[in-house]
Amino acid sequence: MTLDSCGHTKSCCAPARDGGQPPSAHLSASLPVPDTTGPSYPLPTRSIPGGRVQVGTNRPAIPIDGEGPIRHKTIKPFVITETTITNEAFAHFVLETAYITEAERFGWSFVFFSDLPEGAAPTLGVAGTEWWRRVDGANWRQVHGPGTRGGWHPSHPVVHVSWNDARAFAQWCGGRLPSEAEWEHAARGGLTDVRFPWGDQEPDDTEFMPCNIWQGRFPDHNTAADGWSGTAPAKSYAPNGYGLYNMVGNVWEWTEDTFRVKSLKKDVRQRMEAMRGHRLLKGGSYLCHRSYCYRYRIAARIGNTPDTTTPHQGFRVVWDV
């Protein structure tokens, strides 16, 4: 397996396990099918109304990602978890199904360089974004690698989960991953063409910090002025109009959709061909900062291979009504 960035102009967002190639089918196909009788662990949810909803924006900040123009889709009402799935919830899933994540099966995952423990063994970096390191033994239980239990908290989002892992959990719940249209509609919380779940006011590094993102100079200095240098609890900061927490910032969220961008430009078409089969993520993460990765916006989007796992990718679940 090669180590490479996922092909974005600002690829701090997420490296790709297979360098932008399709997932390792022999691993993905071997994942156990979980029991679909449903969890014994309660998942707090919110009901979201259906109707004709907005997707994208006419004010794209990163047009090459396919953020605009505004499109409209009609969706049905649905139910969504009010937070991303937590470590505690995922632990119940694993306990009931004996599920093994793809990071555990591969034997390694990506870790941000500043989270490596002091004295850690040398690691392989991602070409062009050397802050991403391959760490043997990193997974959802050991977020920063073997012996680093300090990165794991029951109330925080589960991370180092692939798209395939997220779908397996959703199946166990009798649900599914949201579509991009459902995710954006839920994130807006009843608002229209706004950049963020709270409106258009921009977060800054000192006074207004409504979500968990980077403060300081990326990637060398994070002041953690918002109180978090990594993930925050899944239920933190103020909820949006639909009662949903951390729809932007904290962790990227897998969706059901394939990552696609429509463009007549040759370079964009070539980029999308290299990303064939990538799955769509929404919402940005604690590693986003406007100076480098301005993707903690509702319309922002990236793609990654379905088997890629990182410490800043999670998910939430939806159910049809």
N, C-alpha and C positions, 0 to 999 in steps of 0.2 A: 504494500500500500504506500502511495506517495503522500506527501504532505504539501498542500498548496492552499492558497486562499480561494474563496468561493467565487471569485470573478468580479466582485464589485469594485468600483473606483475607490471606495473607502471600506476596506474589508476587515476593519476591526470588528464588525458585527458578528461574524461567525466564520471560522475556517470550515473547510469541508473535509470529511474523512478520506474520501477517495479522489481528491483533487478535481471535483466537479464531474466525475464520472458517475454512471448509474450505481445504485447500491449493490452490496455483495449479496446476490440473490440466494446463495447457499446458506447464508446466515439468517437472512430475513425469513426465508421459507421454512426454516427449522424452528421458528419461535412457537412455543406451545399456545394452543387456543385456550384462553381462560374460560372458566365456568361463567355462564351468562345469567346465573340466577340472581345476581345483584349483590352489592356489598352489604355487610352488616354495619359498616361504618357510615354515619350520616354525613352527607355533603350539603352544606347550606347552598340554596339556589335562589334565583330571582326569575320572575316571569317577564318576558320581553314581548311587547306587542308586534304584530306583523304589519304588513302594508307595503307601500312603495317607498323604498329607502335609497339613500345616496351611498355610492361607493366612489372613493377617490376624491380628488379636489381639482379646482381650476387654478389653484395656487401651489403647484408642485414645487417642492424644494429640491428634489432630486429626480428630475424628469426621466432619466435613463432607467429608473426602477419601475416606471409605469404607474406613477402616482396619479396622473391625470390623463384625460379630463374627467370631469364628473360623469359617472354613469348611474343609471337608475335601474333597480331590480325590485321585483315584487317577491317578498318572502312571507312565510307563514309564521304565526306566533311560535315561540319556543321558550324553553327553560334553560338557564345557563348557571353554572356554579358562580357564586359571587366572588370567588377568588380563584387563582390558579390552584391546581392540586398541590397539596402540601406533602412534606415528607411523611407526616403521620398517616395521612390517607393512603399514600403509596405503600407504606410499610404494611398496612392492613391488606392491601391488594396482594402483595408478595406473600404474606403469611397464609392467605386463603388459597392461593393458586400455585405457589412455588415458582412464580415467574422469575426468569433471569433476564436482565436487561441486555441490550446489545453491547453497551460499554463493558459489561462483565464478560460477555462472550468473546469480544475482541481482545479483552485484556488491557485496554488502555482507553484514555479519553483526553480531550484537550483541557488545559488548565492555563489561566492567565499567569504570566511570569511572576508578578508581585505576590501571588498567593502560594508560591512554592515554599515549602518549609526550609528554614536555614540548614545548610549542609546537605540539601537534597542531591541525589545523584545527577550527573549531567543529563540534559533532556534535549530532544530534537525540536527545532523551531519550525514555524511555518514560513516558507519563502515569501518575503515582502512584508510580513507582519510577524516579526520575530517575538513579539510579546505572547503569541500563542505557542504553547509547548505541549508536546506529546508526553504524557505522564503514564507510565505503566501502573496499573492498579487503581487509577482514578475512576470513580463511578458514583452513583447516587448516594451510596453509603459513606464513601470516603471522598468528599468533594474535591479536596486539593491533593489527593493521593494517599497512599498507605500511611497509616499512623497519624492522619490529620483530622481527627474527629471534631476539632473545633469548628470546622466549616459546616457541620450538620446541626440543624435545629428543627424540632418537630413542626413548628408553626411556619417555617419558611417554605417557599416553593421547592418542590422536588426538581432537581436538575440532573444533567447527564442522562436525560431521557431522549431517545430518538423519536422520530415520527412514528415508527413502527411500535415502539413502547407505548407511546401516548394512545395510539389506536387500540392497543390491547387493553389498556386500563379502561378506556371509554366503552369497549365491548363488554367488559366485566360489569360495568355500571348499567348496561342496557342503553347506553347513549352513543355519542359520536363526537368527532371534532367539529367545530363551527366552520362554516364557509366564510370567505372573506366578507361577503355582504352582511352576514349575521354578526360577525365580529365587529365590523365598523359601526353597524347600527347599535349594537350593545354599548360600544365604547362612547358613542356620542351622547348617550344618556338622555335622549329627547332633544338635543340641540341639532343644528343643521350643519352648515359648512364651516365648522370650527377646526382649529388645528389640534386642540387637546380636549380631553374629556371635561375639563372645567371651563373651556372657552378659548380665547386667543391670547391671554396674557402669557408671555414667555417666562419660563423658569430662569433664574440666574444663579450665581454661585454664592450669594450672600443673604439676600432678603426673601425672595419668593422661591420656595422649594417644595412644590406640591407633589413631587414624585421622586422616586429613587433613581437618579442618574449621576453621572460623574461631575465633580466640581474640581477645578484646578487645571492643570496642563496635562492633557492625554499624550502618551500613556505613562509618563514618568512620575507625575505627582497628583495624587487624589487627596484633597483636603478633607473629604468626607464630611463637609459642612452640614449635610442633611442627616448625619448620624450613622450612615452606613457606607462602608467601603466595599461591601459585597451585597448579597441579597438582604432585603428587609423582610419582616413577617409578611405572609401573603395578605393578611388583613391589616393593612396599615395605610397611613395617609387618609385623606377624606374620600369617601366614595363618590361616584358620579351620580347623575340624576336617576339612574336605574338601580342604585345601591350596589354597584360593582366596584371592587377595589383594584387598584394598580393595573388599570387597562393599558397604561403606558409606563415605561420604566420598569425597574426590578428585573423581569425576565422576558425574553422573547417568547411568543406563544405560537405553537404549531397550529395550523388550520388544516382542514381537509383538502384544500385546493392545491392544484399544481401551480408553480410559479411561472407565469407567462407575461410577456411584454409585447405589445403590438407596435411595430415600428417599420418604416420603410428604409431606415438607415442601415447600411451594410454592416457596420461595426456592431450595432445592437443585435441584428439578426445572427451574426456569428457568435456573439456572447450568449444569446439564448440557446443556440444550438449546442454550445458547450455545457449548458445547464439543463439539458433535456432530462426530465424526470425529477427535477428538484421540487420540493414541497415548500409552500408559502408559510412564512412566519410574519407575525404582526406585533407591534407595540414597543419595540426597543428594549433596552435593558439598563442595568446599573453601570454599564461601561459606555453608554452614549453621552456625547457632549456636542454642543452645537458647533464647536470649532473643528470637529473631525467627523463625527457620525451623527448627523441631525435626523435620527430616525425614531425619536420618541414622540412621534406624531401619529394621529389616527390614520392618515392616508399612507404613511410610510410602510415599506414592505421590503422583504428580502426573501431569497430562496436558498435552500440547502438540501443536500442529499438526505433521503429518508433514514439513513443509518448513522448520521452524524450526531455526536453528543458533545455538549459543552457545559460549563458551570453557569451559563446565563440563558439557557433555553428550557422552558417549561410548557405548560398547556392548561387549558380548562376544558370542561365537557359541556355539551348541550344535549337536550332531549326534545324531540318533536312533541307538540301538543296535539 
